[in-house]
Amino acid sequence: MSDDVVLIVGGGLGGLAAALALARKGRRSIVLEQAQQFGEIGAGIQLAPNAFHSFDALGVGERAQRGAVFVDELVLMDAVGGERITSIPVGEAFRKRFGNPYAVVHRADLHDALLDACKESELVDLRVSSKVERYEQDNKSVRAILASGNKVSGAALVGADGLWSSIRAQVVNDGAPVVSGHTTFRSVIPTERMPEDLRWNAATLWAGPKVHLVHYPLKGWKVFNLVVTCHNDAPEPVTGKPVSKDEVRKHFRHVHPRAQQIIEHGEDWKLWVLCDREPVQNWVDRRATLLGDAAHPMLQYFAQGACMALEDGVCLAHMVERHGDDLNAAFVAYNKQRATRTGRLQMASRLVGEYVFHPALAKADVRNAILRSFSANDYYDRLAWLYGSIGLD
Ligand SMILES: Cc1cc2nc3c(=O)[nH]c(=O)nc-3n(C[C@H](O)[C@H](O)[C@H](O)COP(=O)(O)OP(=O)(O)OC[C@H]3O[C@@H](n4cnc5c(N)ncnc54)[C@H](O)[C@@H]3O)c2cc1C
C-alpha cells in the first residue's frame, strides 16, 4: 500500500483538490485531516475563472458551479464619498474572453463538491482525527508522524495544512507567518436583512482610508456574505473570535452612512487578524512538498488564495504524471512552475491593499482617476495572465 501512495496532510480545498487531481492520474493518496470531520467555515468565497479552469481539470466543473451565484460585475465604491468609482463587468463578454465565469460560492458547497468526488474515487483514502506533527523520510519512503504516535507510510508527502503548517516548519523552517496588522470581521445574514438599496448582483467593495467593506449574495440569493476589514496594526494572529457589533463599528465611523449600514445589519460577527508570508523559492525537501496556504499564504485582497490552492493541486498531479516514479523531480518541477505565479499574488495582494483598498486623500483621488479611465477591456487585458489559464506548461 505504501509503495506509491502520496500522503496529503490537510483536507481543505487544496488538499482535496490535490487528492482528486492525483486520482485522475491514477495515483493513490491518503488525506490526513486533523479535524473530526471534513468541512469548511460557513462563509462565502469569490472564484475567478482560473478556479473554474481547475475544477474542469478535476472533472467537477459542473458540481462546483451548482449553488454558485454568477455576479454581473465587480463594483468598487468610494467608502468616504459613497459614490461608485468603477466596475468590471463579468457577464457574457468576460466569460467569452476567459472561458469560465466569475462566481461567489458558499465554502461548504465548494468543499462538498470536492469531498464527494474524492469519496467516489477508490484511489482516495480520507482519514479524519489524524493530526500530523511531522514527517521523517529515507531514500525509499516517507512517514507522517501523527499526534497519536501512529505513523502512516507513503512514497511522498504533500503539506496542504494551511497557514500554520507543521510540514512547512520542516520543509522551509521560516518561523511564524507575518502578522499583517489588518483585522477582518465576517458575518453572513439572510438576504431580507440586507438593505434593499445594496442588494446588487455584484461582488461589491467599498474602499476607504485604512478600511474596506465587501458584500455579495450567496446560496441562490438566500444570504449575503459580509466581510469588513480595517488596518488597525493588530499585533497578534486571531482566528474566528466572536465579537460584538460595537467592536466592529468603532473601526468604521469615518465611512459613508450607506457603507456603515453593512455593519449595522450584520450579526454574529467574527474576527480574524490576517497573516501572510513573503514568497520563498523552495518548497521541496526530497519526498515532501507544500501546497496552498502552507506554501504561499497571501492576504485575501485578490480573492485568489483558494484559487491558487486548486491550481497547485492540478499542477502537482500533472508533474507527478510527467515524472513517473521520480517524485522528487515531480515536486521540483511543480515548485518551479508555481513559484512565480503564486509569489506575484502574495506581493500584489499587499500592494492592492495599500494602494487600491486603503488609501486616503490625494492617493485615493489618484486611484479613483486611474481606475475611472479603464474600460472593461483594459481590465480584461490586465487580468489575462491570471484568469486566462492556470499557468500549466
Ligand atoms: C477573510 C478571507 C477571505 C478570503 N476570500 C477568498 C476568496 O474570495 N477567494 C479565494 O480564492 N481565496 C480566499 N481566501 C483564501 C482562502 O481561504 C485560502 O487561501 C484557502 O482556503 C487555502 O486552502 P488550503 O487548503 O491551502 O488551506 P486550509 O483551508 O487552511 O486547509 C488546511 C487544512 O489542513 C488541516 N490541518 C492543519 N494542520 C494540520 C495538521 N497538522 N494535520 C492534519 N491536518 C491539518 C486543517 O484542519 C484544514 O482542514 C480568503 C481568506 C480569508 C482569510
The ligand as an SDF file (V2000), in Angstrom:
LIG
                    3D

 53 58  0  0  0  0  0  0  0  0999 V2000
  -11.2320   36.6240    5.0490 C   0  0  0  0  0  0  0  0  0  0  0  0
  -10.7360   35.7420    3.9270 C   0  0  0  0  0  0  0  0  0  0  0  0
  -11.3620   35.7720    2.6930 C   0  0  0  0  0  0  0  0  0  0  0  0
  -10.8770   35.0010    1.6490 C   0  0  0  0  0  0  0  0  0  0  0  0
  -11.5060   35.0780    0.4280 N   0  0  0  0  0  0  0  0  0  0  0  0
  -11.0280   34.3580   -0.6130 C   0  0  0  0  0  0  0  0  0  0  0  0
  -11.6630   34.4430   -1.8830 C   0  0  0  0  0  0  0  0  0  0  0  0
  -12.6540   35.1700   -2.0460 O   0  0  0  0  0  0  0  0  0  0  0  0
  -11.1550   33.6960   -2.9050 N   0  0  0  0  0  0  0  0  0  0  0  0
  -10.0640   32.8700   -2.7350 C   0  0  0  0  0  0  0  0  0  0  0  0
   -9.6450   32.2000   -3.7090 O   0  0  0  0  0  0  0  0  0  0  0  0
   -9.4460   32.7730   -1.5380 N   0  0  0  0  0  0  0  0  0  0  0  0
   -9.8940   33.4930   -0.4750 C   0  0  0  0  0  0  0  0  0  0  0  0
   -9.2940   33.3860    0.7480 N   0  0  0  0  0  0  0  0  0  0  0  0
   -8.1320   32.4820    0.9010 C   0  0  0  0  0  0  0  0  0  0  0  0
   -8.5430   31.0290    1.0760 C   0  0  0  0  0  0  0  0  0  0  0  0
   -9.4790   30.8960    2.1270 O   0  0  0  0  0  0  0  0  0  0  0  0
   -7.3190   30.1700    1.3920 C   0  0  0  0  0  0  0  0  0  0  0  0
   -6.2440   30.5200    0.5600 O   0  0  0  0  0  0  0  0  0  0  0  0
   -7.6370   28.6840    1.1660 C   0  0  0  0  0  0  0  0  0  0  0  0
   -8.7140   28.2860    1.9860 O   0  0  0  0  0  0  0  0  0  0  0  0
   -6.4030   27.8400    1.4680 C   0  0  0  0  0  0  0  0  0  0  0  0
   -6.7320   26.4780    1.3410 O   0  0  0  0  0  0  0  0  0  0  0  0
   -5.7330   25.3660    1.8930 P   0  0  0  0  0  0  0  0  0  0  0  0
   -6.4030   24.0620    1.5870 O   0  0  0  0  0  0  0  0  0  0  0  0
   -4.3600   25.6190    1.4120 O   0  0  0  0  0  0  0  0  0  0  0  0
   -5.6800   25.5940    3.4720 O   0  0  0  0  0  0  0  0  0  0  0  0
   -6.8330   25.4990    4.5750 P   0  0  0  0  0  0  0  0  0  0  0  0
   -8.1500   25.8620    4.0180 O   0  0  0  0  0  0  0  0  0  0  0  0
   -6.3350   26.2470    5.7630 O   0  0  0  0  0  0  0  0  0  0  0  0
   -6.9010   23.9330    4.9220 O   0  0  0  0  0  0  0  0  0  0  0  0
   -5.9070   23.3200    5.7090 C   0  0  0  0  0  0  0  0  0  0  0  0
   -6.4800   22.0260    6.2690 C   0  0  0  0  0  0  0  0  0  0  0  0
   -5.4420   21.3430    6.9320 O   0  0  0  0  0  0  0  0  0  0  0  0
   -5.8910   20.9100    8.2090 C   0  0  0  0  0  0  0  0  0  0  0  0
   -4.6980   20.8280    9.0610 N   0  0  0  0  0  0  0  0  0  0  0  0
   -3.9860   21.8690    9.5760 C   0  0  0  0  0  0  0  0  0  0  0  0
   -2.9450   21.4100   10.2790 N   0  0  0  0  0  0  0  0  0  0  0  0
   -2.9990   20.0550   10.2230 C   0  0  0  0  0  0  0  0  0  0  0  0
   -2.1770   19.0020   10.7200 C   0  0  0  0  0  0  0  0  0  0  0  0
   -1.0880   19.2740   11.4590 N   0  0  0  0  0  0  0  0  0  0  0  0
   -2.5150   17.7280   10.4510 N   0  0  0  0  0  0  0  0  0  0  0  0
   -3.6080   17.4350    9.6910 C   0  0  0  0  0  0  0  0  0  0  0  0
   -4.4280   18.3900    9.1860 N   0  0  0  0  0  0  0  0  0  0  0  0
   -4.1130   19.6760    9.4190 C   0  0  0  0  0  0  0  0  0  0  0  0
   -6.9160   21.9510    8.6300 C   0  0  0  0  0  0  0  0  0  0  0  0
   -7.8050   21.4600    9.6060 O   0  0  0  0  0  0  0  0  0  0  0  0
   -7.5910   22.2420    7.2850 C   0  0  0  0  0  0  0  0  0  0  0  0
   -8.6440   21.3590    7.0270 O   0  0  0  0  0  0  0  0  0  0  0  0
   -9.7430   34.1600    1.8310 C   0  0  0  0  0  0  0  0  0  0  0  0
   -9.1280   34.1020    3.0630 C   0  0  0  0  0  0  0  0  0  0  0  0
   -9.6120   34.8820    4.1220 C   0  0  0  0  0  0  0  0  0  0  0  0
   -8.9080   34.8200    5.4410 C   0  0  0  0  0  0  0  0  0  0  0  0
  1  2  1  0
  2  3  1  0
  2 52  2  0
  3  4  2  0
  4  5  1  0
  4 50  1  0
  5  6  2  0
  6  7  1  0
  6 13  1  0
  7  8  2  0
  7  9  1  0
  9 10  1  0
 10 11  2  0
 10 12  1  0
 12 13  2  0
 13 14  1  0
 14 15  1  0
 14 50  1  0
 15 16  1  0
 16 17  1  0
 16 18  1  0
 18 19  1  0
 18 20  1  0
 20 21  1  0
 20 22  1  0
 22 23  1  0
 23 24  1  0
 24 25  2  0
 24 26  1  0
 24 27  1  0
 27 28  1  0
 28 29  2  0
 28 30  1  0
 28 31  1  0
 31 32  1  0
 32 33  1  0
 33 34  1  0
 33 48  1  0
 34 35  1  0
 35 36  1  0
 35 46  1  0
 36 37  1  0
 36 45  1  0
 37 38  2  0
 38 39  1  0
 39 40  1  0
 39 45  2  0
 40 41  1  0
 40 42  2  0
 42 43  1  0
 43 44  2  0
 44 45  1  0
 46 47  1  0
 46 48  1  0
 48 49  1  0
 50 51  2  0
 51 52  1  0
 52 53  1  0
M  END
$$$$
